[in-house]
Amino acid sequence: MRVLGVDPGTRATGYGVIETGNGAPGMGRLIECGVITFARHSPLPRRLHQLHVQIADLIARHRPSALALENAFYHKNVQTTLVLGHARGVILLAAEEAGLAIAQYPPATVKKTVVGAGGAPKAQVGAVVARLLKLRQAPAPADAADGVAVALTHILRA
């Protein structure tokens, strides 16, 4: 099984691709991780288009069987929550267009599944991701580690 995990955002979207089976050790093998970033003052429609194109490209290159996506958290700033919903929408669209199985997990569930505590800090998430995947160091930046954690959550809960 190959899973694309995504931690959505409109300034930075973290992602990680993990493969299990096929001789992959332990929790699986990290294929790729990183962060999709956008120009700070780029208009929202342009950022959403770029996000869709880049997620679609990741799907085409890695051919995952599933996309795991972190749910929107409720932020004090309603505008921030709304914009995050837009980002999630274009990611879901790319996954649906590719015919992928889609799973969605709340941030606390991701942290609890991977670390054991729903309020774990980003550094701890990265350290545990590195340990589970037998990496020398945590994926960087932290948004990339979060994307990998979302993929791991799907693998551990599947």
C-alpha positions in Angstrom: 0.0 0.0 0.0 1.2 3.5 -0.8 -0.3 6.5 1.1 0.0 10.2 0.4 -0.5 12.1 3.7 -1.2 15.8 3.5 -1.2 18.5 6.2 -3.1 21.3 4.3 -2.4 25.0 4.3 -2.5 27.9 2.0 0.9 29.2 2.9 2.6 25.8 3.4 1.2 22.3 2.8 3.2 19.4 4.2 3.1 16.0 2.5 4.6 12.6 2.8 4.4 9.4 0.8 4.9 6.1 2.6 4.9 2.6 1.2 4.1 -0.5 3.2 4.6 -4.1 2.1 6.9 -4.9 -0.8 9.7 -5.6 1.7 9.4 -2.2 3.4 10.7 -2.5 7.0 8.6 -1.8 10.0 5.9 0.9 9.5 7.0 1.3 5.9 9.4 3.2 3.8 9.4 7.0 3.3 9.3 7.6 -0.4 9.2 11.4 -0.4 8.2 14.2 1.8 8.3 18.0 1.6 6.4 21.2 1.7 4.5 23.0 -1.0 4.8 26.7 -0.5 3.3 29.7 -2.1 4.3 33.4 -2.6 3.1 35.3 0.5 1.1 37.9 -1.4 -0.2 35.6 -4.2 -4.0 35.8 -4.6 -5.9 33.0 -3.0 -7.3 31.6 -6.3 -3.7 31.3 -7.7 -2.5 29.6 -4.5 -5.4 27.1 -4.7 -4.7 26.4 -8.3 -1.0 25.8 -7.6 -1.9 23.5 -4.7 -4.2 21.5 -6.9 -1.6 21.2 -9.7 1.1 20.1 -7.3 -1.0 17.6 -5.4 -2.2 16.1 -8.7 1.5 15.9 -9.8 2.4 14.0 -6.5 -0.5 11.6 -7.2 0.6 11.0 -10.8 4.3 10.5 -9.8 3.8 8.2 -6.8 0.4 6.5 -7.7 -0.7 6.1 -4.1 -3.7 3.9 -3.3 -5.0 6.4 -0.7 -4.8 10.0 0.3 -4.9 10.8 4.0 -5.8 14.4 4.9 -5.7 16.3 8.1 -9.1 17.8 9.0 -9.4 21.5 9.5 -9.0 22.7 13.0 -11.2 25.4 14.4 -9.1 28.5 14.6 -10.1 31.7 16.5 -9.9 33.5 13.3 -12.8 32.4 11.1 -11.1 33.6 8.0 -8.2 31.3 8.6 -10.5 28.4 9.1 -12.4 29.2 5.9 -9.2 29.6 3.8 -8.0 26.2 5.1 -11.3 24.7 4.0 -10.6 26.0 0.5 -7.2 24.3 0.5 -8.7 21.0 1.8 -11.2 21.2 -1.0 -8.7 21.4 -3.8 -6.7 18.5 -2.3 -9.9 16.4 -2.0 -10.7 17.3 -5.7 -7.3 16.1 -6.9 -7.7 12.8 -4.9 -11.2 12.3 -6.2 -10.1 13.0 -9.8 -7.5 10.3 -9.4 -9.9 7.8 -8.0 -8.1 7.5 -4.7 -9.5 6.2 -1.4 -9.7 9.2 0.9 -9.4 9.3 4.7 -9.6 12.4 6.9 -8.3 12.7 10.4 -8.5 15.4 13.1 -5.1 16.9 14.1 -5.5 15.5 17.7 -6.1 12.0 16.2 -3.0 12.2 14.1 -0.9 13.2 17.1 -2.5 10.6 19.4 -2.0 7.8 16.9 1.6 8.6 16.1 2.9 10.0 19.4 0.4 8.8 21.9 -0.8 12.3 23.0 -3.3 14.5 21.2 -1.5 17.7 22.3 2.0 16.7 21.3 4.3 19.5 20.0 5.5 19.5 16.4 9.1 18.6 17.4 7.9 15.5 19.2 5.8 14.4 16.2 8.8 14.7 14.0 11.0 12.7 16.4 8.5 9.9 16.6 8.0 9.9 12.8 11.8 9.5 12.4 11.8 6.6 15.0 8.9 4.8 13.4 10.3 5.0 9.9 13.9 4.4 11.1 15.1 7.7 9.7 18.4 9.4 10.9 16.5 12.6 11.6 13.0 14.0 11.6 11.6 15.1 8.2 12.1 18.9 7.8 10.6 21.3 8.0 8.0 20.4 10.6 5.1 20.7 8.0 6.7 17.9 6.1 6.9 15.7 9.2 3.2 16.5 9.8 2.3 15.3 6.3 4.2 12.0 7.0 2.4 11.7 10.3 -0.9 11.9 8.6 0.1 9.1 6.2 1.4 7.0 9.2 -2.0 7.6 10.9 -3.8 6.1 8.0 -1.4 3.1 7.9 -1.7 2.5 11.6 -5.5 2.8 11.6 -6.2 0.9 8.3 
